[in-house]
Amino acid sequence: MTASLFDLTGQVAIVTGASRGIGRAIAERMAQHGAKVAVSSRRIEACEEVVRGIAERGGEAFAQACNIGRKEELQALVDATLTRWGRIDSLVCNAATNPHFGPSAELPDAVFDKVMATNIRSNLWLAHMAMPGMADRGGGTVIVVSSIAGLRGSPVLGAYGISKAADMQLARNLAVEWGPRNIRVNCIAPGLIRTDFARALWEDRAILRKRTRDTPLQRIGEPDEIAGAAVFLASAAGSFMTGQTIVIDGGVLAGPPLVGEE
């Protein structure tokens, strides 16, 4: 038995979109629990800032710039991690895009294609680059950061929601395909989190007021409140969990609280 169910000592993890928000919180918490972390996003300077913070707290990490929409850069990320540490145990597919905020009828075809390619195909690419090596070493974990937008309709996040629903199915498919080789694949579906990525939502006072009112916990989430689920899924604590989606939304999908007059 390990000393802690959540101990990641000896693991090597890749986290995409790790320079800020949820990805940064996951990278920092995985390092805190003992993993060596490849910190990746499009801007190397932002990645290096995260790496410095991890090092100052006694962790180990390195920075690798990567645009997930470019297959060659994803392969370079995997190759750089293997060159540095010789293995990949956990892959966190967190990076995503949402360039359209508005009705689906106003969505240009090119933007729809970009959302699908970035939010779905890049995760499939990266998983297929990392999983064979995981399988050869006895197993590993893939974690896809999805969204509750993939579980409910939205008047302004249509394409994004479609892509995030597809990510959940991607996780189920990969879990079935790779489970016999001891690779677990799961999703995390956050609700509204205070990140730069979701700024258009939480900075809109009307949207924030409605979301707060309709959330049982009466607030939106913080990036660090998502990171614990990633640690759980990558650790021995999650060793029998695969093909699932963990919803972390303050209770939004459970329904609005009964407050005041109906």
C-alpha positions in Angstrom: 0.0 0.0 0.0 1.2 3.5 -0.8 1.6 6.0 2.1 -1.1 8.1 0.6 -3.9 7.3 -1.9 -3.2 10.7 -3.5 0.6 10.3 -3.7 2.0 11.0 -7.3 5.6 10.5 -6.5 7.5 8.9 -9.4 4.8 10.0 -11.9 5.4 12.2 -14.9 2.5 14.3 -16.1 1.8 16.5 -19.1 -0.7 19.3 -18.6 -1.8 21.3 -21.6 -3.1 24.9 -21.2 -1.1 24.9 -18.0 0.0 28.6 -17.9 -3.2 29.9 -16.2 -6.6 29.0 -14.8 -7.6 25.4 -14.3 -4.6 24.0 -16.1 -2.1 25.9 -14.0 -3.9 24.8 -10.8 -3.8 21.2 -11.9 -0.1 21.4 -12.8 0.7 23.0 -9.4 -1.3 20.5 -7.4 0.1 17.5 -9.3 3.6 18.8 -8.6 2.7 19.3 -4.9 1.7 15.7 -4.7 5.0 14.5 -6.1 4.6 14.4 -9.9 7.1 15.8 -12.4 5.1 18.1 -14.7 5.5 19.2 -18.3 3.9 22.6 -18.3 2.5 23.4 -21.7 0.7 26.3 -23.4 1.2 28.5 -26.5 3.3 31.1 -24.6 6.6 29.8 -23.3 7.1 32.8 -21.0 3.9 32.1 -19.2 4.8 28.4 -18.9 8.2 29.3 -17.4 6.5 31.4 -14.8 4.5 28.4 -13.6 7.6 26.3 -13.6 9.5 28.8 -11.4 6.6 28.8 -8.9 6.6 25.0 -8.8 10.4 24.9 -8.3 10.2 27.5 -5.5 7.8 25.1 -3.6 10.1 22.2 -4.1 8.5 20.6 -7.1 10.0 19.6 -10.5 8.7 20.9 -13.8 9.7 22.1 -17.2 8.1 24.4 -19.8 7.3 23.4 -23.4 5.5 25.7 -25.8 2.7 24.0 -27.7 -0.2 25.0 -29.9 -2.5 22.0 -29.5 -4.0 22.6 -33.0 -0.6 21.7 -34.6 0.1 18.0 -34.6 3.8 18.4 -34.9 3.9 20.6 -31.7 1.9 18.0 -29.8 4.4 15.3 -30.9 7.3 17.6 -29.8 5.7 18.0 -26.4 5.5 14.2 -26.0 9.0 13.8 -27.3 10.5 16.5 -25.0 8.8 14.9 -22.0 10.2 11.5 -22.8 13.6 12.8 -23.5 13.7 14.6 -20.2 12.1 12.0 -17.9 11.7 8.8 -20.0 8.1 8.2 -19.3 4.6 9.7 -19.3 2.2 8.4 -16.6 -0.6 11.1 -16.7 -1.9 13.2 -19.5 -4.2 16.1 -18.8 -5.9 17.5 -21.9 -7.0 20.9 -20.6 -6.3 23.4 -23.4 -9.3 24.4 -25.4 -10.8 27.2 -27.5 -14.1 29.1 -27.7 -13.8 31.9 -30.2 -17.6 32.4 -30.6 -19.9 33.7 -27.9 -23.5 33.9 -29.3 -26.2 32.0 -31.1 -25.2 29.0 -33.2 -27.0 30.5 -36.2 -24.3 33.2 -36.3 -21.4 30.8 -36.1 -19.2 30.8 -39.2 -18.3 27.4 -40.6 -14.6 28.1 -40.2 -15.0 28.9 -36.5 -17.1 25.7 -36.0 -14.4 23.6 -37.6 -11.7 25.3 -35.5 -13.6 24.5 -32.2 -14.1 20.9 -33.2 -10.5 20.4 -34.3 -9.0 22.1 -31.3 -11.3 20.8 -28.6 -11.7 17.2 -29.8 -9.2 16.1 -32.5 -6.2 17.5 -30.7 -7.1 15.5 -27.6 -7.4 12.4 -29.7 -4.0 13.1 -31.3 -2.3 13.7 -28.0 -3.8 10.7 -26.3 -2.7 8.4 -29.2 0.8 9.8 -28.9 1.1 9.2 -25.2 -0.9 6.0 -24.6 1.2 3.4 -26.4 4.2 4.3 -24.2 1.9 4.2 -21.1 0.7 0.8 -22.0 4.2 -0.5 -22.6 5.1 0.6 -19.0 2.1 -1.0 -17.4 -0.6 1.7 -17.6 -1.4 5.3 -17.1 -4.2 7.9 -17.0 -5.7 10.4 -19.4 -7.8 13.2 -18.0 -9.8 15.4 -20.4 -11.1 18.7 -19.0 -14.6 19.0 -20.4 -17.4 21.3 -19.2 -21.0 21.1 -18.0 -21.6 22.9 -21.3 -21.5 19.4 -22.7 -24.3 18.3 -20.5 -26.8 21.2 -21.0 -27.9 23.5 -23.8 -26.8 27.1 -24.1 -27.9 30.0 -26.2 -24.4 31.4 -26.5 -22.0 28.4 -26.2 -23.4 26.0 -28.8 -20.3 24.8 -30.6 -18.3 24.8 -27.5 -20.9 22.6 -25.8 -21.0 20.2 -28.7 -17.2 19.8 -28.5 -17.3 19.2 -24.8 -20.0 16.6 -25.1 -17.8 14.9 -27.7 -14.9 15.0 -25.2 -16.9 12.9 -22.8 -17.7 10.3 -25.5 -14.0 10.4 -26.5 -13.1 9.5 -22.9 -15.6 6.6 -22.9 -14.3 5.2 -26.2 -10.7 5.4 -25.2 -11.5 3.9 -21.8 -13.0 0.9 -23.5 -10.2 0.6 -26.1 -7.3 1.0 -23.7 -8.7 -0.4 -20.4 -7.3 -3.9 -21.1 -3.8 -2.3 -21.1 -4.5 -0.6 -17.8 -5.0 2.9 -19.1 -7.8 4.9 -17.4 -9.5 7.7 -19.3 -11.9 10.1 -17.6 -13.3 13.6 -17.9 -13.7 16.5 -15.5 -16.7 18.8 -16.2 -16.4 22.1 -14.4 -19.2 24.6 -14.1 -18.5 28.3 -14.3 -14.9 28.9 -12.9 -13.2 32.3 -12.4 -10.7 32.0 -15.2 -9.6 34.2 -18.1 -11.1 31.7 -20.4 -14.6 32.2 -18.9 -14.2 35.9 -18.4 -17.0 36.8 -20.8 -19.4 34.9 -18.6 -18.4 35.9 -15.0 -17.7 39.5 -15.9 -21.2 39.9 -17.3 -23.2 41.0 -14.2 -26.5 39.7 -15.4 -25.0 36.2 -16.2 -23.1 36.1 -13.0 -26.1 37.1 -10.9 -28.3 34.4 -12.6 -25.6 31.8 -12.2 -25.0 32.6 -8.6 -28.7 32.6 -7.9 -29.2 29.2 -9.6 -26.2 27.5 -8.0 -26.9 25.7 -4.7 -23.5 26.9 -3.3 -24.5 30.5 -4.4 -21.1 31.3 -6.0 -18.9 30.4 -9.0 -15.9 28.2 -8.6 -12.1 28.9 -8.4 -9.5 27.1 -10.5 -8.0 25.3 -7.5 -11.3 23.7 -6.8 -11.0 21.6 -10.0 -7.4 20.5 -9.4 -8.1 18.0 -6.7 -10.2 15.9 -9.1 -7.2 15.6 -11.4 -5.0 14.5 -8.6 -7.6 11.9 -7.6 -7.9 10.6 -11.1 -4.1 10.3 -11.6 -3.5 8.7 -8.2 -4.2 5.3 -6.6 -7.4 6.8 -5.2 -8.9 6.7 -8.7 -7.5 3.3 -9.7 -10.8 1.7 -10.5 -12.4 4.7 -12.2 -12.5 5.0 -16.0 -14.8 6.2 -18.7 -16.5 8.6 -16.4 -17.2 12.3 -16.1 -16.8 14.1 -12.7 -19.1 17.1 -12.6 -17.7 20.0 -10.4 -20.3 22.8 -10.7 -21.4 23.9 -7.2 -24.6 21.9 -7.7 -25.8 23.6 -10.9 -26.9 20.4 -12.6 -28.7 19.3 -9.4 -31.1 22.2 -9.8 -31.5 25.7 -8.4 -32.0 26.2 -4.7 -35.4 27.0 -3.2 -34.8 30.6 -2.1 -37.5 33.1 -1.3 -40.8 33.2 -3.1 -41.4 30.9 -6.0 
